Each structure stands twice: as structure tokens, then as C-alpha cells.
Amino acid sequence: MSAASQRWAVARLGTAQTLAWASSYYLPAMLAAPMARDLGLATPTVFAAFSVALIVSALLGPFAGRAIDRHGGRPVLVCTNLLFAASLAGMALAQGPVGLFAAWVLMGVAMGSGLYEAAFATLVRLYGQGARGAITGITLIAGFASTVGWPLSAWMETQWGWRSACAGWAALHLLVGVPLNSWLPRIAPEKNAPATPEAAPQASKAPQATTESPAPDQALRTTVLLSFVFAVTWFTSTAMAAHLPRLLQASGTSLQAAVALAALVGPAQVAARLLEFGFLRRLHPLLSAQLAAAAHPVGAALLMVAGGPAAAVFTVLHGAGNGILTIAKGTLPLVLFGPAGYGARQGLMMVPARVAQAFAPVLFGMLLDGTGAAALWLTTLLGLAALAALWLLRPVARN
């Protein structure tokens, strides 16, 4: 497969991922309050429905990954566009909590089979060991999902109301998402084709990712360690996404400064991913992940010691580390296990992460209410534990 063809696939998949994230993960931030008002519910009830969707997505991930391993990503991702559209239409038509929760459960099915894990598995199925650059590419594009999604959701809600906003996102999945994913390269079912079709020659271009699969006992140990790392990083990422402005205020910054500083997370993520695409691409992905895992604890330590003056440094370090760790969720299973069975394995390893993500806003919020900025001790210790787990991992070089 030519480099130009790969770039087009990355562009299409990255754009489709931007739509998927903007209309699911980033939807409640803008629409939860108007949904609650119109349906006569408390706003936390809407976020509870979102948490249910995240738990459902955790349960569905391994099955979606297995389907991509067998059939390729194109049919699975096209189906998820239809599921996203159906769930958003269900929200637009909801008349009470039962309809709302049912729509979010369906959204969880779509998220479990249509977000980054599915996209990463699609790229590995297409390009094998040569998928690292493609994985970085789609995260660069979809890293702007909140930048696109929040303003667009807010604008549609202001112009036409939250129901029309949900219907608008549903229409975008049908008119934009389905064609984008339909244009992905077709791939033969796994039983008729090697695990790394067409892309096997590209593996030689990425020597840092050429490893043998671990032995069974080492495979279990590696799976447990990676699952822990992913759970910790997703807990911290989601907790910061929900509470960062309030955390910065508790550390001594004003409300306006906290909001402005929190906005640095997005650019820091994209800048770090560009660094990964350039300089860090020459390093082993495990080393990149270790450097990224250290970023949040270092920034948090500075914030707890210096207070408000260190808020910008903390925000940038957290965003940069999170940006690279998002890529690591795709590249580490590939480099440590190889491409065979990648989708099912990655989906299984992400189950604890999705569950941790579902409970992160509530748990960290309660800790922040009770202890203020000292709540950072939790994510700092978790970050150090993740770093220790990454140091325990060792790639197995080919003979």
C-alpha cells in the first residue's frame, strides 16, 4: 500500500474520529444542562447516564476488537456510525429518564466499537507493525474534537435547542461519517489473508517496533501491567477534563485565569503528538510512554509546592503527557505483542480503563470537595505507580 494511500486513510479515519468523539465523549459538557432542564432531571442524572454509556463501552470493546481482527475496520466503523446516529436520534426524541438512559446505553455500544481503540485496531489490521505513524496521525487530527465539538454543540443548542443539536450530530454521522469510513481500504477476512496484509514490508521501516510476542507467562504479566497503566492514565485524564478549572482555582488562581489556563491542555496535547510524530518517533514507544507518564506527577508536584504561579506549567505538562499516552494506548500493545489478535487484546486491556473513566469525575470531585488542591496527591501517586509499571515492562527483541 502506497504512502499516499496511507495518508488518505489516516485523513479519513482521523476526520471520522473527530466526529465520533465530538458527538459522544464531548457532548454532555455542552448539552447535559439543557437536557436536564427540559426533561425535569438533575444535571448529575444526565452525567450518570453518560457513565453508564462508558461502562457499556468497556464491555463491548473486546468484541469489537475481535470483529476488526477478523473482518477489518471498515464494516465495523460504518456500523458504529449508524449506531451513533441512532443513539443521538434517541436522545433527541427522549421524553424522560427511561428514554434518555436507553439512548445513552446505545451510545455506549457505539463508543465501545467506534472510538480510538477501534481506529487503532483498524490501522494495525491494515498496516501491521508499520501502524505507529498512522496511529499518531489520527490522534493529531482527532485531538481537535473538543475544539470543534464544544463550539458546534453550543451553537446548535443556542440556535435550535438541544434536541435539534442531537439530531444535527446524527445527520453528520449519516452524511459525513458513513462515507468517510466506507472509503477506508477494503481488507480480506483474516481466515483468507495474513494478519498484516500488504503492510508487512513496512514493518522493516520501524525497527523500534519489531518485537516478538512474549511467552504465555510474560504475556499475562504484560497484559496486567498495561491494563493498570491505561486505567490510571484514563482515570487521571477524565478527572482533569471534568475538574481542571476548579482544581486550578483551589490552587490559588482566579476563575478567569483557571479557565484560560485549562484551555492550554488541547494545544499541549497536539504539540506533544507532533513531537511524538517527529523526534520521539525515533525512540522505542515504551520510552516515550515512560517520559509521558512522568509529566503529570512532575507538574502536580510543582503545583502543590508553588501554587498558582506553577499552574501554567502543570497544565502544559499534564496535557503533553496525556497527548502522548493516548498514542501509547495504541502503540504499546502493538510493540509488545505484535499485530496478530491486536484488536481483541487491546479491547480487553481497555476494559479497566473505561470503568475507571466512568467513575473518575465523581470520585475525584468528591475528593476535591473534601481536600481542595490536596486531591492532586491521588493522581500524583497513581501517575508514579503507572510509571513504575512501565519500567517493569521490557520489549522482547527479535533474534
Buried (B, 14 or more C-beta within 10 A) or exposed (E): BEEEEBEBBBBBBBBBBBBBBBBBBBBBBBBBBBBBEEBEBEBBBBBBBBBBBBBBBBBBBBBBBBBBBBBBBBBBBBBBBBBBBBBBBBBBEBEEBEBBBBBBBBBBBBBBBBBBBBBBBBBBBBBBBBBBBBBBBBBBBBBBBBBBBBEBBBEBBEEEBBBEBBBBBBBBBBEBBBEBBBBBBEBEEBEEEEBBBBBBEBBEEBEBBBBEBBEEEBBEBBBEBBBBBBBBBBBBBBBBBBBBBBBBBBBBBEEEBBBBBBBBBBBBBBBBBBBBBEEBBEBBBBEBBBBBBBBBBBBBBBBBEBBBEBBBBBBBBBBBBBBBBBBBBBBBBBBBBBBBBBBBBBBBBBBBBBBBBBBBBBBBBEBBEEEBBEBBBBBBEBBBBBBBBBEEBEBBEEE
